[in-house]
């Protein structure tokens, strides 16, 4: 592990510097001053999401905005590029070799790096979307001060995929075939005959990853935690519903649920309408939804 200083943004309320864990890169954002502060490791969602919350076809800067807003409230954050993404692209494994546990192991190594930071007094996890499940599994392995789940699924991935495909208007024959493929993969059985229309989801090279992910039940895994848990869910999220959040909240007596009115999946206040909601995924100028950052800061307990 190495630490590289310099080459980062500097603003009135915080400083940033690059951290490197092996071939993985991230940005540590520290509030100004020299005193100790709580810190949160921010874990991004599924797909090629970078440390700022951006996809190749969607720049929304949501995770970067969270980091800067929390720094203004005296909370440090470390946000990271996943393997194969952004500045961590050289660390990309072969797709056949990727497992869900790869992201869990990487997060644990980032925590070890945070533990060496002299200004960090307590470590929290903030997981967005699929990162919420990563955070849950990490907290089973490493003691943390608390876990924040942003737009996390309340059902296993197979059910979530089924819901999202149904909402997309997929033809019933393909939806039925998808259900059959999911059932096989959930049992650990690879599938050779994949319709071209479903290849992006189920191509052979990604099936090892899917068989490591699909059996995981977010509710069952969250119930194993004893640390404080904050669940934050937007009412305008097209991908994850309030029902998901309620399932998660019921999993643990230490969990607290905060519903943010009008917040969508990329943590922005969404205009009405599906089209307008999706357009916000590629609008970095939209601010974070009201009440999101105060809820997180209140949970972490910063002044």
C-alpha positions in Angstrom: 0.0 0.0 0.0 1.1 3.5 -0.8 -0.1 7.0 -0.2 0.3 9.7 -2.9 0.0 13.3 -1.8 -0.9 16.3 -4.0 -2.6 16.7 -7.3 -6.0 17.1 -5.7 -8.8 19.7 -5.4 -8.5 22.1 -2.4 -11.5 24.0 -1.2 -12.3 26.2 1.8 -14.0 23.5 3.9 -11.8 20.5 3.0 -8.7 19.1 1.4 -8.4 16.0 -0.8 -5.6 13.7 -1.5 -5.1 10.5 -3.5 -4.9 7.2 -1.7 -3.6 4.0 -3.3 -4.2 0.5 -2.1 -2.2 -1.9 -4.3 -3.5 -1.0 -7.8 -6.7 0.6 -6.4 -7.2 4.3 -6.3 -9.4 6.6 -4.2 -9.8 10.1 -2.9 -9.6 10.9 0.8 -11.5 14.1 1.6 -10.6 15.6 5.0 -12.3 18.5 6.7 -10.0 21.5 7.2 -8.2 21.6 10.5 -6.0 19.2 12.4 -8.4 17.5 14.9 -9.7 13.9 14.7 -12.9 13.3 12.8 -15.2 10.4 12.0 -14.6 9.0 8.5 -16.8 7.0 6.1 -15.7 4.7 3.3 -18.1 5.2 0.4 -18.8 2.1 -1.7 -20.3 2.6 -5.1 -23.1 0.7 -6.8 -23.1 -2.0 -9.5 -21.5 -1.7 -12.9 -18.7 0.6 -14.1 -19.3 3.2 -11.4 -16.3 5.4 -10.5 -15.5 7.0 -7.1 -17.7 10.1 -7.9 -20.8 8.0 -8.7 -20.5 8.3 -12.4 -21.1 5.8 -15.2 -19.6 6.1 -18.7 -22.9 7.3 -20.0 -24.1 9.1 -16.9 -22.2 11.8 -15.0 -24.1 12.8 -11.9 -21.3 13.3 -9.4 -23.5 12.1 -6.5 -20.8 10.4 -4.4 -18.4 13.3 -4.9 -21.2 15.7 -3.8 -21.8 13.6 -0.7 -18.1 13.6 0.2 -17.8 17.4 -0.1 -21.0 18.0 1.8 -19.9 15.7 4.7 -16.5 17.4 4.8 -18.3 20.7 5.4 -19.9 18.9 8.4 -16.6 17.7 9.8 -16.8 14.2 8.4 -14.0 12.7 6.3 -14.7 10.3 3.5 -12.8 7.9 1.3 -14.4 7.3 -2.1 -13.0 4.7 -4.4 -12.7 3.5 -8.0 -13.7 -0.1 -8.2 -11.5 -2.7 -9.9 -11.3 -2.0 -13.6 -12.9 1.4 -13.2 -11.4 4.9 -13.5 -7.9 5.1 -12.2 -8.2 1.5 -10.9 -8.7 0.1 -14.4 -5.3 -1.6 -14.4 -6.6 -3.8 -11.5 -9.4 -5.3 -13.5 -9.5 -9.0 -13.2 -10.6 -11.3 -16.0 -14.4 -11.2 -16.0 -14.4 -15.0 -15.3 -12.4 -14.4 -12.1 -14.6 -11.7 -10.6 -16.7 -12.6 -7.6 -18.9 -10.5 -5.3 -16.4 -11.2 -2.5 -13.7 -9.4 -4.5 -15.4 -6.1 -3.7 -15.8 -7.1 -0.1 -12.1 -7.9 0.2 -11.1 -4.7 -1.5 -13.3 -2.6 0.9 -11.7 -4.4 3.9 -8.2 -3.4 2.6 -9.4 0.2 2.2 -10.6 0.2 5.9 -7.1 -0.9 6.9 -5.7 2.1 5.1 -8.2 4.4 6.9 -7.2 2.9 10.2 -3.7 4.2 9.7 -4.9 7.8 9.2 -4.0 9.8 12.2 -7.1 12.2 12.0 -9.6 9.3 11.7 -11.2 8.5 15.1 -14.1 6.2 13.9 -14.9 4.5 10.6 -18.3 4.2 9.1 -19.5 2.6 5.8 -21.7 4.2 3.3 -22.9 1.8 0.6 -25.0 3.0 -2.4 -27.2 0.5 -4.3 -25.2 -2.7 -4.7 -22.6 -1.1 -2.5 -25.1 -1.4 0.3 -24.8 -5.2 0.3 -21.0 -4.9 0.0 -21.1 -2.7 3.1 -23.2 -5.2 5.0 -20.8 -8.0 4.3 -17.8 -5.9 5.2 -19.3 -5.0 8.5 -19.6 -8.7 9.3 -15.8 -9.0 8.9 -14.5 -5.7 10.3 -15.7 -3.7 13.3 -17.1 -0.4 12.2 -18.9 2.4 14.0 -22.0 2.2 11.8 -23.4 1.4 8.4 -25.3 3.7 6.0 -27.3 2.0 3.3 -28.4 4.3 0.4 -31.0 2.9 -2.0 -30.1 -0.7 -1.1 -32.1 -3.7 -2.3 -34.2 -5.5 0.2 -34.5 -8.7 -1.8 -31.9 -11.1 -3.4 -30.5 -9.9 -6.7 -32.6 -12.4 -8.8 -35.8 -10.9 -7.6 -34.6 -7.4 -8.1 -33.5 -8.3 -11.7 -36.9 -9.8 -12.3 -38.7 -6.7 -11.1 -36.6 -4.4 -13.2 -37.0 -6.5 -16.3 -40.7 -6.6 -15.8 -40.8 -2.8 -15.4 -38.8 -2.4 -18.7 -41.5 -4.0 -20.7 -39.5 -7.1 -21.7 -41.4 -9.6 -23.8 -43.0 -12.3 -21.7 -41.0 -15.1 -23.5 -37.7 -13.4 -22.7 -38.9 -12.7 -19.1 -39.7 -16.4 -18.6 -36.4 -17.4 -20.0 -34.6 -14.9 -17.7 -36.4 -16.5 -14.8 -35.2 -19.9 -15.8 -31.6 -18.7 -16.2 -31.7 -17.0 -12.8 -33.0 -20.1 -11.1 -30.1 -22.2 -12.5 -27.5 -19.6 -11.6 -29.0 -19.3 -8.0 -28.3 -23.1 -7.7 -24.8 -22.6 -8.9 -25.4 -24.1 -12.3 -24.0 -22.3 -15.4 -26.2 -21.8 -18.4 -24.9 -22.2 -22.0 -28.0 -21.2 -24.0 -28.4 -17.4 -23.5 -30.7 -15.5 -25.9 -28.9 -12.6 -27.6 -31.3 -10.2 -26.0 -30.2 -11.3 -22.5 -26.5 -11.7 -23.2 -25.5 -8.4 -21.6 -27.0 -9.8 -18.3 -26.0 -13.4 -18.5 -23.1 -13.9 -20.8 -20.9 -16.9 -19.9 -18.0 -14.8 -18.6 -20.1 -13.0 -16.0 -21.8 -16.1 -14.6 -19.2 -16.9 -12.0 -19.9 -13.4 -10.5 -23.6 -14.0 -10.7 -23.5 -17.3 -8.9 -21.5 -15.6 -6.1 -24.0 -12.7 -5.8 -27.5 -14.2 -6.5 -27.7 -16.4 -3.3 -27.0 -13.4 -1.0 -30.1 -12.2 0.8 -29.6 -8.6 1.9 -32.1 -8.9 4.8 -30.6 -12.1 6.1 -27.1 -10.6 5.9 -28.1 -7.4 7.6 -29.7 -9.3 10.4 -26.2 -10.5 11.3 -25.0 -7.0 12.2 -25.0 -5.5 15.7 -23.7 -2.1 14.8 -25.9 1.0 14.3 -27.6 1.0 10.8 -29.1 3.9 8.8 -31.3 3.1 5.8 -32.0 6.0 3.5 -34.4 5.6 0.6 -35.8 8.1 -1.9 -39.5 8.0 -2.7 -38.8 8.7 -6.4 -36.3 5.9 -6.9 -37.2 3.9 -10.1 -34.8 1.0 -9.3 -35.3 0.5 -5.5 -38.6 1.0 -3.7 -39.6 2.0 -0.2 -40.7 -1.7 0.2 -37.0 -2.6 -0.1 -36.1 -0.1 2.6 -38.8 -1.4 4.9 -37.6 -5.0 4.5 -34.1 -3.9 5.4 -35.3 -1.8 8.4 -37.2 -4.8 9.8 -34.0 -7.0 9.7 -32.3 -5.4 12.7 -33.4 -3.7 15.9 -30.5 -1.3 15.4 -31.7 0.0 12.1 -33.3 3.4 11.5 -35.1 4.2 8.3 -35.2 7.7 6.7 -37.4 8.3 3.6 -36.3 11.3 1.5 -39.2 12.7 -0.4 -38.6 13.1 -4.1 -35.1 11.5 -4.1 -34.2 9.2 -7.0 -31.7 6.5 -7.4 -28.7 8.8 -8.0 -29.7 10.7 -4.8 -31.0 13.8 -6.6 -34.4 15.5 -6.2 -36.2 14.1 -9.2 -38.6 16.1 -11.4 -41.9 14.3 -12.0 -42.0 11.7 -14.8 -39.9 8.7 -15.7 -38.1 10.5 -18.5 -37.1 13.5 -16.4 -36.1 11.2 -13.6 -33.7 9.3 -15.9 -32.3 12.5 -17.4 -31.1 13.5 -14.0 -28.7 10.5 -14.0 -26.6 12.6 -16.4 -26.8 16.0 -14.8 -24.0 16.8 -12.4 -25.3 20.3 -11.8 -28.4 19.0 -9.9 -27.8 19.2 -6.2 -28.3 16.3 -3.8 -31.8 15.8 -2.5 -32.6 17.9 0.6 -32.4 16.0 3.9 -30.0 13.3 2.5 -26.7 14.7 3.9 -28.3 16.0 7.2 -29.6 12.5 7.8 -26.2 10.9 7.3 -24.4 13.5 9.4 -26.9 13.2 12.2 -26.4 9.4 12.2 -22.6 9.7 12.3 -22.9 12.3 15.0 -20.6 15.0 13.7 -21.0 18.5 15.1 
